[in-house]
Amino acid sequence: MALTNLSHRRTHNLLLISKLLNQRDHASPFTLVLDTLEQTAKPLVREYLRRSRLSKTSTIFLAFETFVKPRDVDHFVTCYDEGKSPERIAREVMELLARSGSKRHLIIVDSLTTLASISTNPASRLNLTAFLSSLLQPPQQARGPQQAQDQLQISLVAVHHTDIPLPSSPGSTSTSYLPSPLSLLSYLATTIITVHSLPILLAEQAARAKSLVAPAYGLAEETEGVLVGFKPKSTLKLEERGIVLELEHRRKSGRGVLEWYFLPRTTKAQQPSSGPQAFREIITLLDDHPLFRKPKEDENVDQQLSGMTFELGLTERQRLEREGVVLPYFDAQKAGGGGEGGRILYDMGVEDDFDEEEDEI
């Protein structure tokens, strides 16, 4: 990739991830975060909460598997109580939104696995789409004239564990053709963030460099009794440690943006609560990580090619069009086979001068 393209990506995609994490301009109403046992989404959720505190955004945390109120959470709603229906949870959220004086709200769901499991049973009559939509609707009651004039901005960030199997729905013709909860959530989400483990990606990169099969960890090992893989010992520096984010953002125009980011691991001492340093952007492109950065010789070649007025590479569309062109010698080979020798195929045009005497010779 040319150096100019990397600079363009760095400028625009870093601005995009900053808008998404800071919830500016209501960039993503519904963000779906996918994690596994190998890499949990808790560091990303803590980053959402830290930025919400700095931007003075009211946060509502729906706890399906969290028992202690996290840091920087304004309202903590316990959802693991037995007999607490999704309708009651939605009513509590609406009451909190109505009483809050803030204009911007962030609702975080620590796990959608419980609701997804319930929705697979037709007897529960839980519509996962309707429940998530109800959380994004502003309250209609107890709003003054100024609040009615200024529309509330509500964003939803939900975590889904992809490696937890969901119960299969009872065999019936009415539910056999319904999409899976993960497919439904992926369709509804305006932004999908998949978290990856940095040591696993480094191990896969080292295997590809030696033309070896990439190692498997955890459930991918398919070893009985293994849930979390034993990763290689980390030799990374403190500033090189963190998690990797795979972002898929869908703009209003329908154009999608795909990018990989690196979120460094920061301690409480490294996270100032106030001052200019608290607003400093810490997330970077994965290509800027020291262990994923391209060698110097590759960058020099890209820099030399970036000054040219033409592009040497081919796009996917250009490659398909080139493969679809049938060259003339293919027709000559198909006409009489290889025994007739070479022939010249020429179709005369209107402007050609036909000489009958020369043709007779």
Buried (B, 14 or more C-beta within 10 A) or exposed (E): EBBEEBEEBBEEBBEBBBBBBBBBEEBBBBBBBBBBBBBBBBBBBBBBBBBBBBBEBBBBBBBBEBEEEBEBBBBBBBBEEEEEEBEEBBEBBBBBBBEBEBBBBBBBBBBBBBBBBBBBBEEEEBEBEEBBBBBBEBBEEEBEEEBEEEEBBBBBBBBBBEBBEBEEBEEEEEEEEEEEBBEBBBEBBBBBBBBBBBBBBBBBEBEEEEEEEBBBBBBBEEEEEBEEBEBEEEEBEEEBBBBBBBBBBBEEEEEEBEBBBBBBBBEEEEEEEEEEEEEEEEBBBBBEBEEBEEEEEEBEBBEEBBEEEEEEEEEEEEEEEEEEEEEEEEEBBEEEEEEEEEEEEEEEEEEEEEEEEEEEE
